[in-house]
Amino acid sequence: MKENIEERACRLAVYMIENRATVRAAAQKFGISKSTVHIEVT
């Protein structure tokens, strides 16, 4: 079952802020596409 989108978006945002990570780096870390990162964070 897929994780709640809101929870993943928060985890993505926190990861990107704390690690000064790019969208590409966050996508690789979470195993999702760059487009998904953009959609979920916005």
Backbone atoms as SQL, in Angstrom:
CREATE TABLE atoms (id INTEGER PRIMARY KEY, chain TEXT, resi INTEGER, resn TEXT, atom TEXT, x REAL, y REAL, z REAL);
INSERT INTO atoms VALUES
  (1, 'A', 1, 'MET', 'N', 0.842, -1.178, 0.000),
  (2, 'A', 1, 'MET', 'CA', 0.000, 0.000, 0.000),
  (3, 'A', 1, 'MET', 'C', 0.888, 1.242, 0.000),
  (4, 'A', 2, 'LYS', 'N', 0.485, 2.239, -0.763),
  (5, 'A', 2, 'LYS', 'CA', 1.295, 3.443, -0.872),
  (6, 'A', 2, 'LYS', 'C', 1.176, 4.304, 0.374),
  (7, 'A', 3, 'GLU', 'N', 2.273, 4.971, 0.652),
  (8, 'A', 3, 'GLU', 'CA', 2.336, 5.874, 1.794),
  (9, 'A', 3, 'GLU', 'C', 1.460, 7.100, 1.533),
  (10, 'A', 4, 'ASN', 'N', 0.978, 7.693, 2.598),
  (11, 'A', 4, 'ASN', 'CA', 0.178, 8.911, 2.492),
  (12, 'A', 4, 'ASN', 'C', 1.005, 9.993, 1.798),
  (13, 'A', 5, 'ILE', 'N', 0.441, 10.627, 0.781),
  (14, 'A', 5, 'ILE', 'CA', 1.157, 11.629, -0.004),
  (15, 'A', 5, 'ILE', 'C', 1.589, 12.809, 0.858),
  (16, 'A', 6, 'GLU', 'N', 0.737, 13.253, 1.766),
  (17, 'A', 6, 'GLU', 'CA', 1.085, 14.380, 2.635),
  (18, 'A', 6, 'GLU', 'C', 2.286, 14.062, 3.510),
  (19, 'A', 7, 'GLU', 'N', 2.333, 12.850, 4.038),
  (20, 'A', 7, 'GLU', 'CA', 3.460, 12.445, 4.881),
  (21, 'A', 7, 'GLU', 'C', 4.749, 12.406, 4.076),
  (22, 'A', 8, 'ARG', 'N', 4.673, 11.849, 2.865),
  (23, 'A', 8, 'ARG', 'CA', 5.871, 11.772, 2.030),
  (24, 'A', 8, 'ARG', 'C', 6.328, 13.157, 1.604),
  (25, 'A', 9, 'ALA', 'N', 5.382, 14.044, 1.307),
  (26, 'A', 9, 'ALA', 'CA', 5.732, 15.413, 0.934),
  (27, 'A', 9, 'ALA', 'C', 6.461, 16.109, 2.081),
  (28, 'A', 10, 'CYS', 'N', 6.004, 15.901, 3.298),
  (29, 'A', 10, 'CYS', 'CA', 6.671, 16.496, 4.462),
  (30, 'A', 10, 'CYS', 'C', 8.055, 15.905, 4.645),
  (31, 'A', 11, 'ARG', 'N', 8.179, 14.597, 4.486),
  (32, 'A', 11, 'ARG', 'CA', 9.489, 13.958, 4.615),
  (33, 'A', 11, 'ARG', 'C', 10.443, 14.456, 3.540),
  (34, 'A', 12, 'LEU', 'N', 9.936, 14.638, 2.329),
  (35, 'A', 12, 'LEU', 'CA', 10.759, 15.167, 1.233),
  (36, 'A', 12, 'LEU', 'C', 11.240, 16.573, 1.553),
  (37, 'A', 13, 'ALA', 'N', 10.322, 17.420, 1.999),
  (38, 'A', 13, 'ALA', 'CA', 10.670, 18.809, 2.295),
  (39, 'A', 13, 'ALA', 'C', 11.697, 18.894, 3.413),
  (40, 'A', 14, 'VAL', 'N', 11.483, 18.136, 4.473),
  (41, 'A', 14, 'VAL', 'CA', 12.424, 18.142, 5.597),
  (42, 'A', 14, 'VAL', 'C', 13.795, 17.655, 5.141),
  (43, 'A', 15, 'TYR', 'N', 13.819, 16.580, 4.367),
  (44, 'A', 15, 'TYR', 'CA', 15.084, 16.051, 3.864),
  (45, 'A', 15, 'TYR', 'C', 15.819, 17.099, 3.030),
  (46, 'A', 16, 'MET', 'N', 15.086, 17.753, 2.125),
  (47, 'A', 16, 'MET', 'CA', 15.705, 18.739, 1.242),
  (48, 'A', 16, 'MET', 'C', 16.245, 19.938, 2.028),
  (49, 'A', 17, 'ILE', 'N', 15.510, 20.382, 3.020),
  (50, 'A', 17, 'ILE', 'CA', 15.947, 21.531, 3.822),
  (51, 'A', 17, 'ILE', 'C', 17.144, 21.163, 4.693),
  (52, 'A', 18, 'GLU', 'N', 17.046, 20.060, 5.414),
  (53, 'A', 18, 'GLU', 'CA', 18.108, 19.685, 6.346),
  (54, 'A', 18, 'GLU', 'C', 19.411, 19.343, 5.638),
  (55, 'A', 19, 'ASN', 'N', 19.316, 18.765, 4.441),
  (56, 'A', 19, 'ASN', 'CA', 20.506, 18.317, 3.729),
  (57, 'A', 19, 'ASN', 'C', 20.889, 19.234, 2.568),
  (58, 'A', 20, 'ARG', 'N', 20.146, 20.336, 2.437),
  (59, 'A', 20, 'ARG', 'CA', 20.366, 21.257, 1.317),
  (60, 'A', 20, 'ARG', 'C', 20.426, 20.482, 0.000),
  (61, 'A', 21, 'ALA', 'N', 19.492, 19.528, -0.128),
  (62, 'A', 21, 'ALA', 'CA', 19.473, 18.615, -1.266),
  (63, 'A', 21, 'ALA', 'C', 18.706, 19.205, -2.433),
  (64, 'A', 22, 'THR', 'N', 19.120, 18.838, -3.620),
  (65, 'A', 22, 'THR', 'CA', 18.410, 19.232, -4.832),
  (66, 'A', 22, 'THR', 'C', 17.222, 18.292, -5.039),
  (67, 'A', 23, 'VAL', 'N', 16.365, 18.670, -5.965),
  (68, 'A', 23, 'VAL', 'CA', 15.228, 17.805, -6.313),
  (69, 'A', 23, 'VAL', 'C', 15.752, 16.464, -6.814),
  (70, 'A', 24, 'ARG', 'N', 16.773, 16.513, -7.620),
  (71, 'A', 24, 'ARG', 'CA', 17.353, 15.280, -8.167),
  (72, 'A', 24, 'ARG', 'C', 17.886, 14.376, -7.049),
  (73, 'A', 25, 'ALA', 'N', 18.587, 14.960, -6.078),
  (74, 'A', 25, 'ALA', 'CA', 19.137, 14.177, -4.969),
  (75, 'A', 25, 'ALA', 'C', 18.018, 13.582, -4.112),
  (76, 'A', 26, 'ALA', 'N', 16.978, 14.364, -3.859),
  (77, 'A', 26, 'ALA', 'CA', 15.851, 13.865, -3.067),
  (78, 'A', 26, 'ALA', 'C', 15.134, 12.738, -3.800),
  (79, 'A', 27, 'ALA', 'N', 14.968, 12.889, -5.097),
  (80, 'A', 27, 'ALA', 'CA', 14.312, 11.844, -5.894),
  (81, 'A', 27, 'ALA', 'C', 15.100, 10.546, -5.816),
  (82, 'A', 28, 'GLN', 'N', 16.399, 10.639, -5.933),
  (83, 'A', 28, 'GLN', 'CA', 17.240, 9.451, -5.864),
  (84, 'A', 28, 'GLN', 'C', 17.173, 8.812, -4.481),
  (85, 'A', 29, 'LYS', 'N', 17.228, 9.622, -3.439),
  (86, 'A', 29, 'LYS', 'CA', 17.186, 9.121, -2.064),
  (87, 'A', 29, 'LYS', 'C', 15.883, 8.373, -1.781),
  (88, 'A', 30, 'PHE', 'N', 14.751, 8.905, -2.267),
  (89, 'A', 30, 'PHE', 'CA', 13.444, 8.317, -1.985),
  (90, 'A', 30, 'PHE', 'C', 12.998, 7.316, -3.046),
  (91, 'A', 31, 'GLY', 'N', 13.777, 7.186, -4.117),
  (92, 'A', 31, 'GLY', 'CA', 13.448, 6.212, -5.157),
  (93, 'A', 31, 'GLY', 'C', 12.229, 6.593, -5.970),
  (94, 'A', 32, 'ILE', 'N', 12.059, 7.905, -6.209),
  (95, 'A', 32, 'ILE', 'CA', 10.941, 8.397, -7.017),
  (96, 'A', 32, 'ILE', 'C', 11.484, 9.324, -8.095),
  (97, 'A', 33, 'SER', 'N', 10.635, 9.738, -9.017),
  (98, 'A', 33, 'SER', 'CA', 11.092, 10.603, -10.106),
  (99, 'A', 33, 'SER', 'C', 11.167, 12.066, -9.656),
  (100, 'A', 34, 'LYS', 'N', 11.942, 12.833, -10.413),
  (101, 'A', 34, 'LYS', 'CA', 12.051, 14.270, -10.130),
  (102, 'A', 34, 'LYS', 'C', 10.687, 14.942, -10.244),
  (103, 'A', 35, 'SER', 'N', 9.902, 14.510, -11.215),
  (104, 'A', 35, 'SER', 'CA', 8.562, 15.075, -11.404),
  (105, 'A', 35, 'SER', 'C', 7.695, 14.850, -10.177),
  (106, 'A', 36, 'THR', 'N', 7.794, 13.676, -9.592),
  (107, 'A', 36, 'THR', 'CA', 7.012, 13.361, -8.400),
  (108, 'A', 36, 'THR', 'C', 7.419, 14.260, -7.241),
  (109, 'A', 37, 'VAL', 'N', 8.721, 14.495, -7.101),
  (110, 'A', 37, 'VAL', 'CA', 9.191, 15.390, -6.038),
  (111, 'A', 37, 'VAL', 'C', 8.587, 16.783, -6.240),
  (112, 'A', 38, 'HIS', 'N', 8.665, 17.302, -7.450),
  (113, 'A', 38, 'HIS', 'CA', 8.103, 18.621, -7.745),
  (114, 'A', 38, 'HIS', 'C', 6.611, 18.679, -7.415),
  (115, 'A', 39, 'ILE', 'N', 5.880, 17.692, -7.854),
  (116, 'A', 39, 'ILE', 'CA', 4.427, 17.676, -7.650),
  (117, 'A', 39, 'ILE', 'C', 4.094, 17.607, -6.167),
  (118, 'A', 40, 'GLU', 'N', 4.757, 16.733, -5.441),
  (119, 'A', 40, 'GLU', 'CA', 4.404, 16.527, -4.039),
  (120, 'A', 40, 'GLU', 'C', 4.834, 17.688, -3.156),
  (121, 'A', 41, 'VAL', 'N', 5.969, 18.304, -3.442),
  (122, 'A', 41, 'VAL', 'CA', 6.431, 19.401, -2.602),
  (123, 'A', 41, 'VAL', 'C', 5.639, 20.668, -2.871),
  (124, 'A', 42, 'THR', 'N', 5.210, 20.876, -4.111),
  (125, 'A', 42, 'THR', 'CA', 4.391, 22.051, -4.386),
  (126, 'A', 42, 'THR', 'C', 2.961, 21.760, -4.038);
